């Protein structure tokens, strides 16, 4: 696998439509597959097909858009028993990469693993019961086009009963199962039974499918267009260098490759010899709760069983708390009243804790010191974690001193333990009622503390919070706290890098501060009772306040720089530079405006604040202005991420003249019998183009020849079409139909624009673009390309 990986990445960036992707990589894959076929056992039959599909579909990713592809490449290999097979399991990877990245982790390493798995299975002396289809797809980075071409058009697609998709959201490390299904619980059971080094989490699945993470994988295509269940795996470690020039083969440890290979081989072999694959429809119903225990093994059970367990835990808490809450009032103690007041104090402490960290986060963002923790994660804990903890302790200390003046420490300790138990139990009920499989976490956070409380109750009553009680209490809390810390580590491992590429509109400090505040609330919940058991919290409060204050002052002074160009651990600032020429036409076809420049977009919230000191000419005086009458503000967006990146800069530059210019023209305009106007266009150009549509007042876009035929709008109401082609593509011909929907003011029916993106070859560069890139400091990773933009009114 290592040898395969190094050969593929040595080709360089492999953008769809480039010779590197369509010729060199495809040739290498076919060459290796031929060698594997020669070595294969007579028990097996290998068939190879190079598919060049053309198609179109719409997807509601990034607000919704439509995709069109022409003559892209899939290399498909079928390994089956000598006598053939009626059913198959699919293994999917993609060999294309984003521009400017060697794409070792995303996704050359997965293709390398698949080649090795193909070799091992094909030489095995053990016969397979079903076929294994290996799809090396050449256009995943083009928003999942190649997988769509396979599953909707390839003749072998009808054999597929389940799939395994190999992806990356980071560089190296463990490969996490972060999606399974839909439903089909037998698949995760197969993974648990077969995988040698399982690493899986239903929490990751529910977070990913909630849409919080702005990403999609081929899993979605097989699920939505093929109606096939599957398993989605991805490398998640070190997302800081995902999709950058640093994603190189040497950064992926051999252990990671070996681990992934062991798992994929075992699972594919298990599925290819399983009776369940042939009758998968009989096992399709139901969801699974699944989670790994510190990466050692995976626990999995049906969601309905989880619900029963959860409600049993709830009933135990009801019995425990009910006995206390319904006991008759004592002369000196009113447990019900103290419980309700304590619950209020707990919520006040959480609310004020959250408000405090948000105030700090907003201030840090306003003074331009956002992302100070990006290169030093401990800074976020020292700034926001300590502030959240200090505020919680402070509120409870005030309550102890001024409200619970006559109550004993032991009594208060017990009350606030019960309050924490009640809150976690409430979340357990809510999550279980909503059908969330992740509710098992709440069950752990209720069951273990309750058992611990029952075990140490006698000791606590007799001797109070002495050494023996504390030791047993900590031992009882060990499992929920260790597992919580393990999950929290995974959350920050994935989310922290994402916050460095989440656009200019989402303040990352506010997001991270909120997550840290919630984590602090959870982790402190079963230790709040110790605030009431100890004599004083003064030293703890002073220590937390001191750490927070010192960190805050250091952050405000700019001590912690967000980015790093360290060879061993780079954390670059991501930027996009597009050297473009824009041409605007009026209704008569006359050019009314033409300009050229380098359009600059930052991926993160800091904008150009760290760039201007190095390149003074890039400053707020050249902020890009929106062309109000043009779709997407008149800029050549590669993908419809305009709502995530609203701050951009336009640096004046000379006109670009690509050797392969884009051509766009109206070939036909006809009135239909149903009072609409059909406009037919044709376009030619580079491998990547974007087509934008905005209807004028009084007109609507009723249908078109793209996707399912029903136009899909983006955020903002415009329409976006993502186009790509492989080598030797035909002229792109399509039509749109506009319908009268009211009064027809003068000025035409529709405004359309075509942007041509030159991602490879000589047209990809310009001297001015190269000169500007060289001025950037080495902690910046700029994606750059040449593009043209032409707007027309009809």
C-alpha positions in Angstrom: 0.0 0.0 0.0 2.8 2.4 0.8 4.3 1.9 -2.6 1.0 2.5 -4.3 0.5 5.6 -2.3 3.9 7.1 -3.1 3.4 6.4 -6.9 -0.1 8.1 -7.0 1.0 11.2 -5.0 4.2 11.5 -7.1 1.9 12.3 -10.0 1.0 15.6 -8.2 -2.4 17.3 -7.9 -5.0 15.3 -9.8 -7.8 17.6 -10.7 -10.7 16.2 -12.7 -10.1 16.9 -16.4 -6.3 17.2 -16.1 -3.9 14.8 -17.8 -2.6 13.9 -14.3 -6.0 12.6 -13.3 -7.5 11.3 -16.5 -4.4 9.8 -18.1 -1.5 9.3 -15.7 -3.4 8.1 -12.6 -5.8 6.0 -14.7 -2.9 4.4 -16.5 -1.1 3.6 -13.2 -4.2 2.1 -11.7 -4.9 -0.1 -14.8 -1.2 -1.2 -14.8 -1.4 -2.3 -11.2 -4.7 -4.0 -11.6 -3.3 -5.9 -14.6 -0.4 -7.2 -12.4 -2.9 -8.2 -9.7 -5.0 -10.0 -12.3 -1.9 -12.0 -13.5 -1.2 -13.1 -9.9 -4.8 -13.9 -9.0 -6.0 -17.4 -8.0 -8.0 -19.5 -10.4 -10.8 -19.5 -7.9 -11.6 -15.9 -8.8 -12.4 -13.9 -11.9 -11.4 -10.3 -12.3 -13.2 -7.9 -14.7 -12.1 -4.4 -15.4 -14.0 -1.5 -16.9 -13.1 2.1 -17.5 -16.4 4.1 -17.4 -16.8 7.6 -18.8 -20.2 8.7 -17.6 -22.1 11.9 -18.4 -25.0 13.0 -16.2 -26.6 15.6 -14.0 -28.2 15.8 -10.5 -29.3 18.3 -7.9 -28.2 18.2 -4.3 -29.2 20.3 -1.2 -25.6 20.6 0.0 -24.4 24.2 0.6 -27.9 25.6 0.3 -28.7 23.6 -2.9 -27.3 23.6 -6.4 -27.2 21.4 -9.6 -24.3 19.5 -10.9 -23.5 18.5 -14.5 -20.6 16.2 -15.6 -19.4 15.0 -19.0 -17.0 12.2 -19.8 -15.4 11.9 -16.3 -13.6 8.7 -15.4 -14.3 5.7 -13.2 -12.0 2.7 -13.0 -14.1 -0.3 -11.9 -12.9 -3.7 -10.9 -15.1 -6.7 -10.2 -13.7 -9.6 -8.2 -16.1 -12.6 -8.2 -16.2 -16.3 -7.9 -15.2 -18.1 -11.1 -18.9 -19.0 -11.8 -20.1 -15.4 -11.3 -22.2 -13.8 -8.6 -25.7 -12.2 -8.3 -24.8 -9.9 -5.4 -21.9 -7.6 -4.6 -20.5 -5.4 -2.0 -18.9 -2.1 -3.2 -15.7 -0.6 -2.0 -15.3 3.1 -3.0 -12.4 5.5 -3.0 -11.5 8.5 -5.2 -8.2 9.2 -6.9 -8.8 12.8 -7.8 -7.7 15.6 -5.5 -8.4 19.3 -5.0 -6.1 21.7 -7.0 -2.7 22.4 -5.4 -2.8 19.3 -3.1 -1.2 15.9 -3.7 -4.2 14.4 -1.9 -2.3 11.7 0.0 -4.9 11.3 2.7 -7.8 12.5 0.6 -8.0 10.0 -0.9 -4.9 8.4 -2.5 -4.2 6.3 0.6 -7.7 4.8 0.5 -7.2 3.8 -3.2 -3.8 2.4 -2.2 -5.4 0.3 0.5 -8.1 -0.9 -1.9 -5.5 -2.0 -4.4 -3.8 -4.0 -1.7 -7.1 -5.5 -0.5 -7.9 -6.5 -4.1 -4.5 -8.2 -4.4 -4.9 -10.1 -1.2 -8.5 -11.2 -1.9 -7.6 -12.2 -5.5 -4.8 -14.4 -4.4 -6.7 -16.0 -1.5 -7.4 -19.7 -1.6 -10.8 -19.1 0.0 -13.6 -18.8 -2.5 -16.0 -15.8 -2.2 -19.7 -16.2 -2.1 -20.4 -12.8 -3.6 -18.6 -10.3 -5.8 -16.6 -7.4 -4.5 -16.7 -4.3 -6.8 -13.8 -1.9 -6.3 -14.7 1.6 -7.6 -11.7 4.0 -8.1 -13.7 7.1 -8.9 -12.1 10.1 -10.6 -14.4 13.0 -9.7 -15.4 13.1 -6.0 -13.9 16.5 -5.3 -16.3 17.8 -8.0 -19.0 17.3 -5.5 -19.6 13.6 -5.8 -20.0 13.4 -9.6 -18.2 10.1 -10.3 -20.1 8.1 -7.7 -23.3 9.4 -9.2 -22.2 8.3 -12.7 -21.4 4.8 -11.4 -24.5 4.1 -9.3 -27.0 5.5 -11.9 -25.4 4.3 -15.1 -23.0 1.4 -14.7 -24.4 -2.1 -15.4 -22.7 -3.6 -12.3 -24.5 -1.1 -10.0 -27.5 -3.4 -10.0 -25.5 -6.0 -8.2 -24.6 -3.8 -5.3 -26.3 -4.6 -2.0 -24.0 -2.7 0.4 -21.0 -0.4 0.2 -18.0 0.8 2.1 -16.8 4.3 1.4 -13.3 5.3 2.3 -12.8 9.1 2.8 -10.8 11.6 4.8 -11.5 14.7 6.9 -7.9 14.8 8.1 -4.5 13.4 7.4 -3.7 10.0 8.8 -4.6 8.6 12.3 -7.4 6.1 12.8 -10.2 5.8 10.3 -13.5 6.5 12.0 -16.8 4.9 11.1 -19.0 8.1 11.2 -22.0 7.0 9.2 -23.8 3.8 8.6 -27.2 2.8 7.1 -29.7 4.2 6.5 -31.1 1.7 9.0 -29.8 -1.8 8.0 -28.3 -2.6 11.5 -26.7 -5.8 10.1 -24.0 -3.6 8.5 -22.6 -2.2 11.7 -22.9 -5.6 13.3 -20.7 -6.9 10.4 -18.2 -4.2 11.0 -18.1 -5.0 14.8 -17.7 -8.7 14.1 -15.0 -8.4 11.4 -12.9 -5.3 11.9 -9.6 -5.9 13.7 -9.2 -2.4 15.0 -12.7 -1.0 15.3 -13.2 2.8 15.8 -16.8 3.9 15.4 -19.3 6.3 16.9 -23.0 6.8 16.5 -22.4 10.3 18.0 -20.2 11.2 15.0 -23.0 9.9 12.7 -25.7 12.0 14.3 -23.5 15.1 14.4 -22.5 14.7 10.7 -26.0 14.0 9.5 -27.3 17.1 11.4 -25.5 19.3 8.8 -23.3 21.0 11.4 -20.2 20.0 9.5 -20.2 21.6 6.0 -19.1 18.4 4.1 -20.6 15.5 2.1 -19.2 12.2 0.9 -20.1 9.6 -1.7 -22.1 7.9 1.0 -24.8 10.4 0.2 -24.9 9.5 -3.5 -25.2 5.8 -2.9 -27.8 6.3 -0.2 -30.0 8.9 -2.1 -29.6 7.8 -5.7 -28.8 4.1 -5.3 -31.0 3.4 -2.2 -28.1 1.3 -0.9 -27.0 1.0 2.7 -23.3 1.4 3.6 -20.5 2.3 6.0 -18.7 5.6 5.8 -15.1 5.7 7.1 -12.7 8.7 7.3 -9.3 9.6 8.6 -10.0 12.5 11.1 -6.6 13.3 12.6 -4.8 16.6 11.8 -7.5 18.3 9.8 -5.4 21.5 9.7 -3.6 20.3 6.6 -6.6 18.6 4.9 -6.9 19.8 1.3 -3.5 21.6 1.3 -0.1 21.1 -0.1 1.0 19.5 3.2 -1.3 16.4 2.6 1.7 14.3 1.5 2.5 10.6 1.7 5.2 11.0 4.3 2.7 12.4 6.8 0.7 9.2 6.8 2.2 6.6 9.1 2.6 3.1 7.9 0.7 2.0 11.0 -2.3 4.0 9.8 -2.2 2.4 6.4 -1.8 -1.1 7.9 -4.6 -0.5 10.4 -7.0 0.7 7.6 -6.0 -2.3 5.4 -6.6 -4.8 8.1 -10.1 -3.4 8.8 -11.2 -3.0 5.2 -9.9 -6.5 4.2 -11.7 -8.1 7.1 -15.0 -6.3 6.6 -15.1 -6.9 2.8 -14.2 -10.5 3.3 -16.9 -10.9 5.9 -19.6 -9.3 3.7 -18.5 -11.2 0.6 -19.0 -14.5 2.4 -22.1 -13.5 4.3 -25.6 -14.8 3.7 -26.9 -11.5 4.9 -25.7 -9.7 1.8 -28.0 -11.6 -0.6 -31.0 -11.1 1.7 -30.1 -7.6 3.0 -33.6 -6.3 2.4 -34.9 -8.7 5.1 -32.6 -7.0 7.7 -33.0 -3.4 6.6 -35.2 -2.1 9.5 -34.0 -0.6 12.7 -31.2 1.6 13.9 -28.1 0.7 16.0 -26.4 2.2 18.9 -22.7 1.8 18.4 -19.6 3.2 20.1 -16.0 2.2 20.6 -14.5 2.0 24.1 -11.3 4.0 24.0 -10.5 2.5 20.6 -10.2 -1.0 22.0 -13.5 -2.6 21.0 -17.0 -1.6 19.8 -20.2 -2.1 21.6 -23.3 -2.3 19.4 -27.0 -3.0 20.1 -30.3 -2.2 18.5 -31.7 1.3 19.2 -34.9 -0.2 20.6 -32.9 -2.1 23.1 -31.1 1.1 23.9 -34.5 2.8 24.5 -35.5 0.1 27.0 -32.2 0.4 28.8 -32.5 4.2 28.9 -36.1 4.1 30.3 -35.0 1.5 32.9 -32.3 3.9 34.1 -34.9 6.7 34.1 -37.2 4.6 36.3 -34.4 3.9 38.8 -33.8 7.7 39.1 -37.6 8.3 39.5 -37.7 5.8 42.3 -34.5 7.3 43.9 -35.6 10.9 43.7 -39.3 10.3 44.2 -38.6 8.8 47.6 -36.8 12.0 48.6 -39.1 14.5 47.0 -42.2 13.0 48.4 -41.0 12.6 52.0 -42.9 14.6 54.6 -41.5 18.1 55.4 -39.1 18.2 58.4 -39.2 21.1 60.8 -35.7 22.3 59.7 -35.5 20.8 56.2 -37.7 21.3 53.2 -36.0 19.0 50.6 -38.5 19.9 47.8 -37.9 23.6 48.2 -34.2 23.3 48.5 -34.1 21.0 45.4 -36.1 23.4 43.3 -34.1 26.4 44.4 -30.8 24.5 43.8 -32.0 23.6 40.3 -32.6 27.3 39.7 -29.1 28.2 41.0 -27.6 25.5 38.8 -29.3 26.9 35.7 -28.3 30.5 36.7 -24.7 29.3 37.1 -24.7 27.7 33.6 -26.4 30.7 32.0 -24.0 33.3 33.5 -21.1 31.0 32.7 -22.1 30.9 29.1 -22.7 34.7 29.0 -19.3 35.3 30.5 -17.4 33.3 27.9 -19.4 34.8 25.1 -18.6 38.3 26.3 -14.9 37.4 26.3 -15.2 35.7 22.9 -17.0 38.7 21.3 -14.5 41.2 22.8 -11.5 39.0 21.5 -13.2 38.9 18.0 -13.8 42.7 17.9 -10.2 43.5 18.7 -9.0 41.3 15.9 -7.5 38.5 18.0 -9.8 35.7 16.8 -8.4 32.2 16.4 -5.5 32.9 18.8 -6.0 29.3 20.0 -5.8 27.8 16.5 -2.1 27.0 16.8 -2.1 26.6 20.6 -5.3 24.8 21.7 -4.4 25.1 25.4 -5.1 28.9 25.0 -8.8 28.2 24.5 -8.9 26.1 27.6 -7.0 28.6 29.7 -9.2 31.5 28.4 -12.7 30.1 28.0 -12.6 26.9 30.1 -11.3 28.6 33.2 -13.7 31.5 32.8 -16.7 29.1 32.6 -15.5 27.0 35.6 -14.8 30.1 37.7 -18.3 31.5 37.1 -20.0 28.3 38.0 -18.0 28.0 41.2 -18.6 31.7 42.0 -22.4 31.4 41.7 -22.6 28.3 43.9 -20.2 29.9 46.4 -22.6 32.9 46.7 -25.6 30.6 47.1 -23.8 28.7 49.8 -22.8 31.8 51.7 -26.0 33.9 51.4 -28.9 31.5 50.8 -28.1 28.1 52.3 -26.8 29.7 55.5 -28.4 27.2 58.0 -28.2 24.0 56.0 -25.4 21.4 56.7 -22.7 20.8 54.2 -23.6 17.1 54.0 -27.2 17.9 53.2 -26.3 20.4 50.5 -23.8 18.1 49.0 -26.5 15.5 48.6 -29.1 18.0 47.3 -26.8 19.2 44.5 -25.7 15.6 43.6 -29.4 14.9 43.2 -29.9 18.0 41.1 -27.1 16.9 38.7 -28.6 13.5 38.5 -32.0 15.0 37.7 -30.7 17.2 34.9 -28.8 14.4 33.2 -31.8 12.2 33.5 -34.0 14.9 31.9 -31.6 15.0 28.9 -31.7 11.2 28.8 -35.5 11.3 28.5 -35.4 14.1 25.9 -32.8 12.4 23.7 -34.5 9.0 24.0 -37.9 10.5 23.1 -36.4 12.1 20.0 -35.0 8.8 18.9 -31.3 9.8 19.2 -29.0 6.8 19.5 -26.5 9.2 21.2 -28.7 9.1 24.3 -26.5 6.2 25.5 -24.1 8.9 26.7 -26.7 10.4 29.0 -27.6 6.9 30.2 -23.9 6.4 31.2 -23.9 9.7 33.0 -27.0 8.7 35.0 -26.4 5.0 35.7 -22.8 5.1 37.0 -23.3 8.2 39.3 -26.5 6.7 40.7 -24.8 3.4 41.4 -21.8 5.2 43.0 -24.2 7.3 45.2 -26.0 4.2 46.4 -22.7 2.5 47.2 -21.1 5.4 49.1 -24.3 6.6 50.8 -23.7 4.8 54.1 -20.1 6.0 54.2 -21.1 9.6 53.4 -23.8 9.6 56.1 -21.4 8.3 58.8 -18.2 10.1 58.1 -19.0 12.9 55.5 -16.7 13.8 52.7 -13.6 12.0 54.0 -10.8 10.2 52.2 -12.6 6.9 51.8 -15.7 8.5 50.4 -13.7 10.6 48.0 -11.7 7.6 46.7 -14.9 5.5 46.1 -16.7 8.5 44.6 -13.9 9.2 42.1 -13.7 5.5 41.2 -17.5 5.4 40.5 -17.2 8.5 38.3 -14.2 7.1 36.4 -16.1 5.5 33.5 -18.4 8.4 32.6 -15.6 11.0 33.0 -13.0 9.1 31.0 -15.5 8.3 28.2 -16.6 12.0 28.2 -13.0 13.2 27.9 -12.5 10.7 25.1 -15.5 12.1 23.2 -14.6 15.7 23.9 -11.1 15.0 22.6 -12.6 13.7 19.4 -14.9 16.7 19.1 -12.1 19.1 19.3 -9.9 17.0 17.1 -12.5 17.4 14.3 -14.0 20.8 15.0 -11.0 23.0 15.8 -9.5 22.6 12.3 -12.9 23.1 10.7 -13.2 26.5 12.5 -10.2 27.6 10.5 -12.0 27.1 7.2 -15.6 27.8 8.1 -15.8 31.2 6.3 -15.9 34.9 7.3 -19.3 35.0 8.8 -19.1 32.5 11.7 -17.1 33.9 14.6 -15.0 30.9 15.6 -14.2 32.1 19.1 -17.9 32.3 19.9 -18.4 28.7 18.6 -15.4 27.4 20.5 -16.2 29.3 23.7 -19.8 27.9 23.6 -18.6 24.3 23.1 -16.0 24.7 26.0 -18.7 26.3 28.2 -21.0 23.3 27.6 -18.2 20.8 28.2 -17.4 22.6 31.5 -21.0 22.4 32.6 -21.1 18.7 31.9 -17.7 17.9 33.5 -18.4 20.0 36.6 -22.0 18.7 37.1 -21.1 15.9 39.6 -18.4 17.9 41.3 -20.6 21.0 42.1 -21.6 19.2 45.3 -18.0 19.5 46.5 -18.4 23.3 46.5 -20.8 22.8 49.4 -18.7 20.1 51.1 -15.4 22.0 51.2 -14.7 24.9 53.6 -13.7 27.4 51.1 -13.4 27.8 47.3 -11.3 31.0 47.5 -8.0 29.5 46.4 -9.7 27.6 43.5 -11.5 30.8 42.3 -8.4 32.9 42.6 -6.3 30.4 40.6 -8.9 30.1 37.8 -9.4 33.8 37.7 -5.6 34.4 37.5 -5.1 31.9 34.7 -8.0 33.4 32.7 -6.9 37.0 33.3 -3.3 36.3 32.3 -4.4 34.4 29.2 -6.8 37.1 28.3 -4.1 39.8 28.5 -1.7 37.7 26.4 -4.4 37.1 23.8 -5.3 40.8 23.6 -1.6 41.7 23.2 -1.4 39.3 20.2 1.1 36.9 21.8 -0.5 33.8 20.3 -0.3 33.9 16.5 -3.0 31.7 15.0 -1.0 30.1 12.2 2.2 28.1 11.7 4.4 27.0 8.9 6.3 24.4 11.0 7.5 21.6 8.8 6.4 19.0 11.3 3.1 20.5 12.4 1.9 23.2 9.9 -1.4 25.1 10.6 -1.8 27.3 7.6 -4.2 30.1 6.8 -6.2 29.1 3.7 -6.9 31.6 1.0 -8.3 31.6 -2.6 -6.8 33.9 -5.3 -8.6 34.0 -8.6 -7.0 36.2 -11.4 -10.1 37.0 -13.4 -11.4 39.1 -16.2 -15.1 40.0 -16.0 -17.3 41.0 -19.0 -20.8 42.3 -18.5 -23.3 42.5 -21.5 -26.6 44.3 -21.7 -29.8 43.1 -23.3 -28.6 44.1 -26.8 -25.4 42.2 -26.3 -23.2 45.2 -25.9 -20.3 45.2 -23.4 -21.3 47.7 -20.7 -18.5 46.9 -18.3 -15.2 45.0 -18.3 -12.6 44.7 -15.6 -9.8 42.5 -14.4 -8.2 41.8 -11.0 -7.3 39.2 -8.5 -10.3 38.3 -6.4 -9.2 37.3 -2.9 -11.1 35.2 -0.4 -10.1 34.1 3.1 -11.4 30.9 4.5 -11.5 32.1 8.1 -12.9 34.9 10.2 -9.7 37.0 10.5 -9.9 38.2 6.9 -6.8 40.1 5.8 -5.9 41.5 9.2 -2.8 39.3 9.4 -2.0 39.7 5.7 -2.0 43.5 5.3 1.2 44.0 7.4 3.0 41.7 4.9 1.3 42.9 1.8 0.1 46.5 2.4 -1.7 46.8 -0.9 -4.2 44.2 0.3 -6.3 46.3 2.6 -9.8 47.4 3.2 -9.7 50.0 0.5 -9.9 47.2 -2.1 -12.8 45.4 -0.6 -14.9 43.9 -3.3 -18.3 45.4 -4.0 -21.4 43.5 -4.9 -22.9 43.9 -8.3 -26.5 44.1 -7.1 -28.1 43.2 -10.5 -25.9 40.2 -11.1 -26.3 36.7 -9.8 -24.0 35.9 -6.9 -22.9 39.6 -6.8 -21.1 39.2 -10.2 -18.2 37.1 -8.9 -17.0 33.7 -10.2 -17.8 31.5 -7.2 -16.4 28.0 -7.8 -19.1 26.6 -5.4 -22.1 28.4 -3.9 -20.4 29.3 -0.6 -21.3 33.1 -0.9 -23.3 33.0 2.3 -20.3 31.7 4.2 -17.7 34.1 2.8 -19.1 37.6 2.5 -15.9 39.5 2.9 -13.6 39.5 -0.1 -11.1 41.7 -1.8 -10.5 42.7 -5.4 -6.9 43.6 -6.3 -6.6 45.4 -9.7 -4.6 43.4 -12.3 -4.2 43.0 -16.0 -6.6 41.1 -18.3 -6.2 37.3 -18.6 -6.2 35.6 -22.0 -6.4 31.8 -21.6 -5.3 29.8 -24.6 -8.5 27.8 -24.3 -11.1 30.5 -23.8 -14.7 29.7 -22.8 -17.4 30.3 -25.3 -21.1 30.8 -24.5 -24.0 31.6 -26.8 -27.7 31.5 -27.1 -28.6 29.0 -29.9 -32.4 29.2 -29.8 -35.2 31.2 -28.3 -38.7 29.9 -28.6 -42.2 30.5 -27.3 -43.9 27.4 -25.9 -47.6 26.6 -26.1 -47.9 27.0 -22.3 -46.7 30.7 -22.4 -43.2 30.2 -21.4 -39.9 31.1 -23.2 -37.4 28.4 -23.8 -33.8 29.5 -24.1 -31.2 27.0 -25.4 -27.5 27.6 -24.8 -24.2 26.0 -25.6 -20.9 26.4 -23.8 -17.4 25.2 -24.2 -14.4 25.8 -22.0 -12.1 24.3 -19.4 -12.8 21.3 -17.3 -14.5 23.3 -14.6 -17.2 25.9 -15.1 -19.9 27.5 -13.1 -23.2 28.7 -14.5 -25.4 31.2 -12.7 -29.0 32.3 -13.3 -31.1 35.1 -11.9 -34.7 35.7 -13.1 -36.0 39.2 -13.4 -39.1 40.6 -11.7 -42.2 39.1 -13.2 -40.4 35.9 -14.4 -39.7 32.5 -12.8 -37.5 29.6 -13.8 -40.0 26.8 -14.4 -37.9 24.0 -15.7 -34.6 23.2 -17.3 -32.7 20.3 -18.9 -30.4 19.8 -15.9 -30.8 17.5 -12.8 -34.3 16.2 -12.4 -35.7 19.0 -14.5 -36.9 21.1 -11.6 -34.6 24.1 -10.9 -33.1 24.2 -7.4 -32.4 27.6 -5.9 -29.4 28.5 -3.7 -29.4 30.6 -0.6 -30.3 34.1 -1.8 -32.7 32.9 -4.6 -30.2 32.6 -7.5 -29.5 29.3 -9.3 -26.1 27.7 -9.5 -24.9 24.9 -11.8 -21.5 23.2 -11.2 -20.1 21.8 -14.5 -17.0 19.6 -15.1 -15.7 17.4 -17.8 -12.9 14.9 -18.4 -10.9 14.8 -21.5 -12.4 15.3 -25.0 -15.8 16.5 -23.8 -18.5 17.5 -26.2 -20.1 20.9 -26.4 -22.3 21.5 -23.3 -25.9 22.0 -24.6 -28.8 22.8 -22.3 -31.9 24.8 -22.0 -33.9 26.7 -19.4 -37.5 27.7 -19.5 -38.8 31.0 -18.0 -42.4 31.6 -17.2 -44.3 34.8 -16.8 -45.4 35.2 -13.2 -46.7 38.8 -13.1 -46.1 42.1 -14.8 -43.3 42.2 -17.3 -41.1 45.2 -16.7 -38.6 46.2 -19.4 -35.1 44.9 -19.1 -35.3 41.3 -20.2 -36.4 38.0 -18.6 -33.2 36.6 -17.1 -29.6 37.3 -16.3 -27.1 34.5 -16.8 -23.4 34.2 -16.3 -20.7 31.7 -17.0 -17.4 31.4 -15.1 -14.5 29.3 -16.5 -12.1 28.0 -13.9 -8.6 26.9 -15.1 -7.4 24.4 -12.5 -4.6 22.8 -14.5 -2.3 23.3 -17.4 -0.6 26.5 -18.6 -3.8 28.5 -18.4 -3.9 27.9 -14.6 -1.2 30.6 -14.0 -0.4 34.2 -14.7 2.7 36.2 -14.0 0.8 38.6 -11.7 -0.9 35.8 -9.8 2.5 34.1 -9.3 4.1 37.3 -8.2 1.3 38.0 -5.6 1.5 34.5 -4.3 5.2 34.8 -3.6 4.6 37.9 -1.4 2.5 35.9 1.0 4.2 34.6 4.2 4.9 30.9 4.4 2.1 30.3 6.9 -0.4 31.0 4.2 -1.6 28.3 1.8 -3.2 30.1 -1.2 -5.3 28.1 -3.7 -4.9 30.0 -6.9 -6.2 29.8 -10.5 -7.1 31.9 -13.5 -10.7 32.4 -14.4 -13.0 34.4 -16.7 -16.6 35.6 -16.1 -19.1 36.6 -18.7 -22.6 37.9 -17.9 -25.5 38.2 -20.4 -29.1 39.5 -20.2 -31.9 37.8 -22.2 
